[in-house]
Amino acid sequence: MRRSVTASATAVLVAACLIAFTALGGSAEEIPKKVPLKWEYHKESVSSGNFNELGKDGWELVAVTSYPNGAVVAYFKRSL
């Protein structure tokens, strides 16, 4: 019984999404195709404190790593 209720709820949700998409004027032809992005990467010592400038230049922080020697490095990416 519980499985049929879940399936019914899922079907109603999908139908509501399709109706809303159509009502807002959407169509399958308007959905952009995914184009693979090309990225460039940059690493910076956390002690530099240069993060605001990097952000203004379009760099996005993706990871921060600390090393056994005590160095802390931030890794950035931005699309080309």
C-alpha positions in Angstrom: 0.0 0.0 0.0 2.8 2.4 1.0 4.6 1.9 -2.3 1.5 2.8 -4.4 1.0 6.0 -2.3 4.6 7.0 -3.0 4.3 6.2 -6.7 1.1 8.2 -6.9 2.7 11.2 -5.1 5.6 11.0 -7.5 3.3 10.9 -10.5 1.4 13.9 -9.3 4.6 15.9 -8.6 5.9 15.1 -12.1 2.6 16.1 -13.7 2.6 19.4 -11.7 6.1 20.2 -12.8 5.3 19.5 -16.5 2.1 21.7 -16.3 4.0 24.5 -14.6 6.8 24.3 -17.2 4.3 24.4 -20.1 2.2 27.2 -18.5 5.4 29.4 -18.2 5.9 29.0 -21.9 8.7 26.5 -21.7 9.4 23.9 -24.4 12.0 21.2 -24.8 13.5 23.0 -27.7 14.4 26.0 -25.5 16.5 23.9 -23.0 20.2 24.7 -23.8 22.5 21.8 -24.6 25.2 21.3 -22.1 28.5 22.5 -23.4 31.6 21.3 -21.5 33.3 24.2 -19.8 37.0 24.7 -19.9 38.6 25.8 -16.6 41.8 27.4 -15.6 43.2 26.7 -12.1 45.2 28.7 -9.6 46.7 28.0 -6.2 47.5 30.6 -3.6 49.0 30.5 -0.1 46.3 31.3 2.5 48.7 33.7 4.2 48.6 36.0 1.1 45.1 37.3 2.0 44.5 38.0 -1.7 41.1 36.3 -1.9 38.9 39.4 -2.5 41.0 40.4 -5.5 40.8 36.8 -6.9 37.0 36.8 -6.5 36.7 40.1 -8.3 38.7 38.6 -11.2 36.3 35.7 -11.4 38.2 33.0 -9.4 36.1 30.6 -7.4 37.5 28.9 -4.3 37.2 25.1 -4.6 39.4 23.6 -1.9 41.8 24.5 0.9 44.5 22.0 1.9 46.9 22.0 4.8 50.3 20.2 4.5 52.4 18.6 7.2 55.0 21.4 6.8 52.4 23.9 8.0 51.6 25.4 4.6 47.9 26.1 3.9 47.1 26.4 0.2 43.8 27.5 -1.4 42.9 26.2 -4.9 40.7 28.3 -7.3 39.1 27.8 -10.7 37.5 30.0 -13.3 36.0 29.4 -16.7 37.9 30.3 -19.8 
